[in-house]
Amino acid sequence: MRYGLVGTGMMGIEHLSNLAITPGAVVTALADPTTASLAWARGALKDRAAGVAVFEDAAALAACGLVDAVIVASPNHTHRAVLEPLFDAGLHILCEKPLATTIEDARWVVARAAASPGVFWTAMEYRYMPPAKAFIDAVHAGDVGALRMLSIREHRFPFLPKVGDWNRFSRNTGGTMVEKCCHFFDLMRLIVRSEAVRVYCSGAMDVNHRDERYGGETPDIIDNSYTVVDFANGVRAMLDLSMFAEGAENQEEIAAVGDAARLEVFIPSGELVTSPRTGFRRPKAVERRVIHTDPVALQAGSHHGSTFYEHQKFNAAVRGEGPVEVTAEDGLRAVAIGAAAEISAREHRVVAMAELGF
Ligand SMILES: NC(=O)c1ccc[n+]([C@@H]2O[C@H](COP(=O)([O-])OP(=O)(O)OC[C@H]3O[C@@H](n4cnc5c(N)ncnc54)[C@H](O)[C@@H]3O)[C@@H](O)[C@H]2O)c1
């Protein structure tokens, strides 16, 4: 299958590394307006760079006739404009999260994807981290009994520098709760198997970026927050985000509690811990196992091997050999919860999803 890549920055390079180990995948075209990024991508392709067509924008790539599927890894605020010519050309698309920076643009993507002959897949890598996948499967298999509570903690490093510093401003990213946390709202929907009905987020930019200036402007992105999400089926979920905690042993710690047991997963350690209820003062029966990730997949990116597994599934869907597991609608719903959290943090109030049309 012939692949094009739009946006050859950090995440684009991770896609190239994973396409290199995806059977039957050949990269035939790249598009990026930044010469340095294109040079980086050609370097990453190594001996596969010869003969790869290079374009300044998505429209030229869409018209080149050299690609079957396109990976979109340009900045969030460019997704809609980048997607338009790709949809017009009827291409298969894997689009990085968040689908868009606004609910309006994400709805537009859903409508265009529904009318397109091609496969459309929202890139939500966290679903495909093997320890996260094992956790999701265990909850769905009933290992905690009836799920009642889900908490996700991400304690990590600050936002990295990006090409043109686009990620310093909410107008380009959708805000941290959309940009970064859409992953976790997507996980919540997937695990809880219901839709969000209300969101409360307390968050601000308290530690990072305060002394940074871009064209005289200070960044406006949340660097820490607590978000509570109520789901229609009564399950409550919580996200605890800190972006000044890179010293933490594990970046992600996820816990599900049901009426029969608690299940936890830790990433990157891969530890999965099951703690069944045994009764007050009875001996505990905690079980631990470690979920291993293929070292080749681990080395092909910085998302715990997930991008590799995502690519195998996307490739299968394009060949008609598997379902689209993360639809445009999934991408929209994750953006919508993030947008609700942004409003909530700004206005210090609970936001009902119905206010946003959901
Ligand atoms: N799934 C994940 O965990 C994950 C991680 C990182 C980034 N991302 C997503 O990937 C996307 C890219 O992020 P990044 O970290 O690689 O950023 P980056 O700044 O490193 O790279 C973005 C590239 O896009 C190029 N670009 C800008 N406007 C463009 C346009 N109109 N058309 C084509 N290319 C354009 C830039 O020149 C740059 O080379 C974003 O949507 C981001 O949210 C996802």
PDBQT file of the ligand as one rigid body, heavy atoms in Angstrom, charges set to zero:
ROOT
HETATM    1  N1  LIG A 401      -0.887  10.608  19.268  1.00  0.00    +0.000 N 
HETATM    2  C1  LIG A 401       0.026  11.213  19.984  1.00  0.00    +0.000 C 
HETATM    3  O1  LIG A 401       0.328  10.780  21.074  1.00  0.00    +0.000 OA
HETATM    4  C2  LIG A 401       0.657  12.464  19.432  1.00  0.00    +0.000 A 
HETATM    5  C3  LIG A 401       1.888  12.886  19.909  1.00  0.00    +0.000 A 
HETATM    6  C4  LIG A 401       2.447  14.039  19.366  1.00  0.00    +0.000 A 
HETATM    7  C5  LIG A 401       1.749  14.766  18.410  1.00  0.00    +0.000 A 
HETATM    8  N2  LIG A 401       0.540  14.319  17.998  1.00  0.00    +0.000 N 
HETATM    9  C6  LIG A 401      -0.216  15.088  16.992  1.00  0.00    +0.000 C 
HETATM   10  O2  LIG A 401       0.494  15.063  15.765  1.00  0.00    +0.000 OA
HETATM   11  C7  LIG A 401       0.337  16.316  15.091  1.00  0.00    +0.000 C 
HETATM   12  C8  LIG A 401       1.709  16.908  14.818  1.00  0.00    +0.000 C 
HETATM   13  O3  LIG A 401       2.377  17.159  16.025  1.00  0.00    +0.000 OA
HETATM   14  P1  LIG A 401       3.973  17.170  16.113  1.00  0.00    +0.000 P 
HETATM   15  O4  LIG A 401       4.301  16.944  17.535  1.00  0.00    +0.000 OA
HETATM   16  O5  LIG A 401       4.562  16.273  15.110  1.00  0.00    +0.000 OA
HETATM   17  O6  LIG A 401       4.282  18.693  15.718  1.00  0.00    +0.000 OA
HETATM   18  P2  LIG A 401       5.591  19.276  15.007  1.00  0.00    +0.000 P 
HETATM   19  O7  LIG A 401       5.553  20.741  15.209  1.00  0.00    +0.000 OA
HETATM   20  O8  LIG A 401       6.799  18.506  15.462  1.00  0.00    +0.000 OA
HETATM   21  O9  LIG A 401       5.381  18.928  13.461  1.00  0.00    +0.000 OA
HETATM   22  C9  LIG A 401       4.330  19.481  12.713  1.00  0.00    +0.000 C 
HETATM   23  C10 LIG A 401       4.797  19.600  11.263  1.00  0.00    +0.000 C 
HETATM   24  O10 LIG A 401       3.674  19.998  10.468  1.00  0.00    +0.000 OA
HETATM   25  C11 LIG A 401       4.138  20.979   9.535  1.00  0.00    +0.000 C 
HETATM   26  N3  LIG A 401       3.017  21.792   9.080  1.00  0.00    +0.000 N 
HETATM   27  C12 LIG A 401       2.562  22.978   9.562  1.00  0.00    +0.000 A 
HETATM   28  N4  LIG A 401       1.476  23.387   8.858  1.00  0.00    +0.000 NA
HETATM   29  C13 LIG A 401       1.270  22.442   7.900  1.00  0.00    +0.000 A 
HETATM   30  C14 LIG A 401       0.315  22.307   6.865  1.00  0.00    +0.000 A 
HETATM   31  N5  LIG A 401      -0.653  23.221   6.681  1.00  0.00    +0.000 N 
HETATM   32  N6  LIG A 401       0.416  21.250   6.040  1.00  0.00    +0.000 NA
HETATM   33  C15 LIG A 401       1.367  20.300   6.226  1.00  0.00    +0.000 A 
HETATM   34  N7  LIG A 401       2.299  20.367   7.204  1.00  0.00    +0.000 NA
HETATM   35  C16 LIG A 401       2.239  21.426   8.036  1.00  0.00    +0.000 A 
HETATM   36  C17 LIG A 401       5.211  21.743  10.260  1.00  0.00    +0.000 C 
HETATM   37  O11 LIG A 401       6.086  22.375   9.353  1.00  0.00    +0.000 OA
HETATM   38  C18 LIG A 401       5.894  20.630  11.048  1.00  0.00    +0.000 C 
HETATM   39  O12 LIG A 401       6.950  20.047  10.314  1.00  0.00    +0.000 OA
HETATM   40  C19 LIG A 401      -0.556  17.165  15.979  1.00  0.00    +0.000 C 
HETATM   41  O13 LIG A 401      -1.908  17.043  15.578  1.00  0.00    +0.000 OA
HETATM   42  C20 LIG A 401      -0.365  16.559  17.354  1.00  0.00    +0.000 C 
HETATM   43  O14 LIG A 401      -1.443  16.778  18.223  1.00  0.00    +0.000 OA
HETATM   44  C21 LIG A 401       0.002  13.188  18.470  1.00  0.00    +0.000 A 
ENDROOT
TORSDOF 0
